[in-house]
Amino acid sequence: MSEAGLLISLFLFVMAAVTAAGYVFVLRPQEAERGDARIPAQLTSPTNGRSPWQAVIIDMFRLMGEAMPGSRDENSELRQRLIAAGYRWPSAFSVFYGIKCALALAMAVATGWVATQMKGDALGALVPIVCGVGFGYVAPDILLGYVAKSRAGRLRRGLPAALDLMVLGIEAGQAMDQAILDTSRGLRNTHFDLAQEFTRLHLELRASSSRADSLRAFAQRNQEPELRKIANLLIDADRFGTGLGPALRSHAKYLRIRFRQGAQERARKIGVKLIFPVFFLIFPSVILVTLGPALIMVSNNLKKLLNGF
């Protein structure tokens, strides 16, 4: 390669490196600070940021769900479970009903085809089809409960760090609204679910005339006891004018003690839980390995003695 080519290559490499460094260290932090109070993704449409075919499938589920009679009941228990699991789009209720119907239909077709192939009788496939419909209709509810429980655990694990960040902001002279916003910014990389909850709480505090109503709505939509305690703590502090910093610091210490005690309790239960796999799985294998050869030897010797007589 000529000297001119080397110089051009070196120039392009340096320019690309400077551009990448500028984007990482300058543009990305500015974009993050500009988007501090952006609307959480859980409140937007489920088709945002998805590929066209995924958007088509979600719309198909939504149309199927809207055709169901129960999909119009917006105040049902299922709506509360969807909100607790983090699905808060306006069409989340209809999409979930559509998934239930589609999975029930798919399981009915699959079980009916398998039963027909095995038995060769269409009448004998009626019971498997009914069982497939029931399983397909109930399975999304079971999965939704697991997702809501998992999300509640993630929210609970992020609370001590969130309270520490709020204490730092409040003791630095910030108002509670700004401290909540800075807390959501600090939790965005480590506890994303809790960061979205605090972002939504900040937006509701700005839009609502009553701070207590926004905090009560924050506790009600999550159905997590620890979040409810924090909401009540903030409401009481705002009502009686007490200092938030010491109260939040004491509550963060209380949460860490509770989490540590819970971990110790689960660790001490392991010995009891191991009794069943040890007794029913490992112990029979040990007996088989240790006594098996001896039993075979005794059996062979007895056969020889009996044949001798």
HUSUL-V943493 format. One record per pair of residues at least 4 apart in sequence whose C-alpha atoms are under 6 Angstrom apart, sorted by the first residue. I is the first residue (numbers start at 0). J is the second residue. D is the distance in whole Angstrom. If there is no record, write none. Layout:
BEGIN
i=I j=J d=D
i=I j=J d=D
END
This chain:
BEGIN
i=20 j=24 d=6
i=21 j=25 d=5
i=22 j=26 d=5
i=23 j=27 d=6
i=39 j=195 d=6
i=41 j=87 d=5
i=41 j=88 d=6
i=42 j=87 d=6
i=42 j=88 d=5
i=43 j=88 d=6
i=44 j=88 d=6
i=46 j=54 d=5
i=60 j=94 d=5
i=60 j=97 d=4
i=60 j=98 d=6
i=61 j=93 d=5
i=61 j=94 d=4
i=61 j=97 d=6
i=63 j=97 d=5
i=64 j=93 d=4
i=64 j=94 d=6
i=64 j=96 d=5
i=64 j=97 d=4
i=65 j=70 d=6
i=65 j=93 d=5
i=70 j=93 d=6
i=81 j=86 d=5
i=82 j=86 d=5
i=82 j=87 d=5
i=83 j=147 d=6
i=83 j=221 d=5
i=84 j=146 d=6
i=84 j=147 d=4
i=98 j=102 d=6
i=99 j=136 d=5
i=102 j=135 d=5
i=103 j=132 d=4
i=103 j=135 d=4
i=103 j=136 d=5
i=106 j=110 d=6
i=106 j=131 d=5
i=106 j=132 d=6
i=106 j=135 d=6
i=107 j=111 d=6
i=107 j=128 d=5
i=107 j=131 d=5
i=107 j=132 d=5
i=110 j=127 d=6
i=110 j=128 d=6
i=111 j=124 d=5
i=111 j=128 d=5
i=114 j=118 d=6
i=114 j=124 d=5
i=115 j=119 d=5
i=115 j=120 d=6
i=115 j=121 d=6
i=115 j=124 d=6
i=127 j=131 d=6
i=131 j=135 d=6
i=134 j=138 d=6
i=139 j=143 d=6
i=154 j=193 d=5
i=157 j=190 d=6
i=159 j=251 d=5
i=162 j=251 d=6
i=164 j=182 d=6
i=165 j=178 d=5
i=166 j=170 d=6
i=166 j=244 d=5
i=168 j=173 d=6
i=168 j=178 d=5
i=169 j=173 d=5
i=173 j=178 d=6
i=183 j=194 d=4
i=183 j=197 d=5
i=183 j=198 d=6
i=186 j=190 d=5
i=186 j=194 d=5
i=187 j=191 d=5
i=187 j=194 d=5
i=203 j=207 d=6
i=203 j=213 d=6
i=204 j=210 d=6
i=204 j=213 d=6
i=211 j=234 d=6
i=214 j=230 d=5
i=218 j=226 d=6
i=218 j=227 d=5
i=236 j=240 d=5
i=236 j=241 d=5
i=243 j=247 d=6
i=273 j=277 d=6
i=274 j=278 d=6
i=275 j=279 d=6
i=276 j=280 d=5
i=277 j=281 d=5
i=277 j=282 d=6
i=278 j=282 d=5
i=286 j=290 d=6
i=287 j=291 d=5
END
